[in-house]
Amino acid sequence: MDSDRAIIEDDIGKCQVCSVEVKGQDKGVSCDFCQKWFHAKCVEITPELYKCMKKFDGSRLGTALHWYCKNCNIVVCKILPSISEIKLKQDKIETEVENLKKEVEQIKIVLAENKKSYADAVKAGGEMAEIQGRQGCYVESDRKIQIQLFEVIEKEKKKNNLVIMGLPEMDNDGDIKNTIGEILNYVTEEENCEFEFMERIGKKGERARPTRIKINNIASKIKILKNANRLKRNNQMDKIYITPDLTRKQQEEEKKLRDKLKSYKLQGLENVRIQKGQIVKEVDGQREILYSIGN
């Protein structure tokens, strides 16, 4: 509680309980959430507690004592755990982004070194066949690095994107945005999930094309993906699916995993599923990795 709220210097306004003016000489407190004022006695704050609130008014670092009115206290108790969870996820995502940037810089360094090595090899001369052989190696290495760099850039571009499958074709962009908004609000249980409609993917035909959207913050994207299964419980939305916006390489890897999982199930294996780029089997709490991308 800030010091200018614990001690009233001027007339503030009406007490939210008794509707009587809170005057400068009164003992009054303001809610740290809604900023509205109350007489201390109207909210059952004893003189002893009021003295304590004045003492721990935040004027010195680490001494803030916060107070919330009855209505706001209910709201604060609900949102504080969610804020902490979102902050942890946001920190994790920021760490991953920083690691991604470092990988990009490392790839650039390797690319530059390869180009320099190739230039040195040509300058040094030697047998034409040997030079041509080296040239082929460097060109192939350069090509692989460029592919890796392109993949990193594509992931960065798509990190906030989602793809909605099964959304009916509409002629008006406004109708599309309204429908998407209703879907996201239902999934997140929020009144206004902020997003940008980007495009329909592919050429228009008989089947509804996938719809690409951009979510304005990573925390909302995570929440949408986590709760996307709620759509199955809605008769009007049960044919709609929400997936991450994957790069071509990621799509190929996903297909490999799905095909491999199908193969395992045809062999009679049970309790197998896809988890973070791997196919795992769990029996009696024991987890066994059956297949990983890159194997």
N, C-alpha and C positions, 0 to 999 in steps of 0.2 A: 504494500500500500504506500503510494507516494506521500511525501510529507504535506504537500499542498492539498491533499484530499483528507488526511487524517485530522487536520485542524482547519476550521472554517474561518476565513478572514472576512468574507463579505457574504451578503445574502445570496443563496444559491438558487433556490427554487422550492417547489413543494415537495414534502416528504411523500414517497410513493406508498406509504402505509396509511398515514392519517390525513394526508392532503394539506397539512398546515405548513406554512413557510418555514424553511430551515434557515435560521438567522445566524449571524456571525457569532453570537454568544452561546449558541446551542452546541451540544455535543452531537456531531453528525458524522456519518461515514458515507462514502460513495462506493458503489459496486465496481470492482476492477474490470468487469466485462461490459455492462451496459452503461456505466458512468453515471447512473442516476443516484440521487441522494436520499438518505434515510436518517431519521432521528435514531440515535443509538438505542434509546429506550424502546422505540417502536419495533426494533428487530432483536430485542432481548440481549443487547450487549451490555454487560455489567460495567460499572465504573472501573473495576480492576482490569477487565479485558480491554476497555477503551484506552487505559493508560499503557497497556502492553502494545496495543496497535500504534499508539503515538510513538512509542519507543522504537519499535521495529517498522519505521515508515519508509525504508529504502534510501534514506539520505546517505547511508554508508553502505559500501559494497557488501552484499551477502546478508543484509538485514531486512529485506523486504518481506512483510507479512501480508498476504493477499486475502481479500474478503469478497465473497460473492453473495448477492441476494438470493433468496430462495429459488426463484425461477431460473436465474442464470446458473446457479450451482448444479441444477439437473443437467443443463446443456453442457457445461464445462466438464462434468464427470464423464459424459459420453464421448466428447470429442478429444480430450487429452490423450487417451490411449491410442486413438487412431492417428493423431498427429505424431506421436512418438514412433509408431510403426512406419508411417510414411517417411519420416525423417531417416530412419535406418535404411529403408529401401532406397531412398534418394542418395544417401551417402554411398551405398553399394554401387549404384548405377554410375555415380560420378567417378568412383574409383575405376570401374570398368572402362569408362570413356577415356580416362587418363592413360590407362594401360594400352588402349587401342591407339591413342595418339603416339605413344612411345613406339609401338610396333610399326606404325606408318613411317616414323622418322628412321627407324632401323632399316626398313626396307629401302628407303631412299638412299641411305648410306651404302648399303650393299650394292644397289644398282649403280651408284656412282663409282664404286671400287671396281666393279666388273667392267664398266666402260673404260676406265683408266687402264686396267690390266690388258684389255684387248688392244688399246692404242699402243701400249708398250710392246706387245707381242709383234704387231705389224711393223713398228719402228725398228725393232731388233733384226728384222729380216729372217733369213733361214729358208729352208726348203718350202716351195710353194704348197706342197701337199700338207706339210705340217701346219703351215699358217692357215690353210683352208679348214683343216681339222679343228684347230683351235677356234677359228671363227665360228664354226658350227656350234661348238660347245658354248661359247659366250652368247651367241644369238639365242640358243635354247634357254640358257640360264636367264638372259634378259627377258625373254618371253614369259617364263614362269614367274619372275618377280613382278612383271607388269600385271599378270593375271591376279597375283596375290594382292597387289596394290589396288587394283580395280575392285576386288571383292571387299576389301576394307572400306573403301570409299562408298560402295553401294550399301553396305551395312549401316554406315553412319547416316546416309541419306534416308534410309528406311526405318531408323530406330523408333520414330514416333508414329509410324504408319500402322494401320490395320486394314484388313480386307474383309468385306462383308459379302457372303455368298447367299444367293437365294432371294435377293432384294428385287422385286418386280421392276420391269422397265417403266420409266415415267418420262413424259415429254417435257415437263417443267422442272427446272433445277430447284425451285422453291419447294415443290412437293417432295422431291428426293430428300432435301435437307430436313424438312419437317419429319419425314418418316424415319430417317436416321436418328434424329434427335429423340424421337419417342422410343426407339429401340435402345439407345444408349442410356437414357434416363431410367428405363425399366431394368436394365442390367445392373446399373450402378446404384439404383434407388435414390437418385438425386434429381433435382428439378431442372438443372441446366448444366449438362456435361458439354464443355466447350470443345469444338472440333472444326475441321475444315474439310469440305467436300472437294476431292481432288479430281477424280475421273472415273469413268467406266472403263474397264479393261477389256480390250478386244473389239472386234466388229460386231455391230448390232445384228442379231439373228432371231431365231425362234426362241432360244433359251435366254434367260436373264443373265446378263454379264456380271462378273464380279465388280464390286465397287470399292475403290481405294479412298480412304479418308486419312486425315492426319489429326492426332490427338495433341492438344496444346501442351500437355505435361506428361512426363513418364509415369508418375504415380497413378494418374487416371487410366493410362493404358494398361498398367499392371492390374488394376482393379477390374477393368472390363474383361480382360482375358480370364481372370480368376473366376468371375461370376457369369461367364458366357453360357454356361450350362443351364442357367435360369430360363433361357429362351425355350427349352424343351417343355417347360411347364405352362407355356402360354399357347393356347390353341391358334392364335393369330400370328405367332412368331416361331412356331416349332419347326418350320422349314428353313429358318435363317441360321447361318453359322458365321462366327467371327474368328478370324485367324490372324496371326502376325503376317506382315508383308515381307515375304522371304525373297532373297536373291535367287538367281537361277541355280547357283551351286547348292544353296540350302534346300531348294525344292527337289533337286536330284537326290540329295542325301536323305531327305524325308521319304521319298519314294522307295529308296533302297531299304530303309528301316521298315516301312509298311510291308514291302514284299517279303522281307526276311521274317517279320513277325507272322505273316500269313503262312509261310513255309513251316515255321516252328509249330504253329497250331495244327496244321495238317498232319504233322508228325505225332500229334497227340499230346504235346506238351501243354501243361496248364500253369496258371499263375504267372504268365509271361506278359510283359508290357514294355512300351517305349518310355524311356526316361532320360532326358538330357543327352540325346545323341547316342544312346545305348539301348540294347534290349536286355532286360534283366528278368530274372526269375526269383521269386520270393517264396520260400517254404519255411514255415515255423519261425518266422522272423529272420531267417538267414537269406542274404541277398547275393545272388550269383550273376555275374555279367556274362551273357552268352554271346553278345556281338556288339562291336563298337564301330562307328564310322572311321574308315581308314585302315581297318583290319584287312 
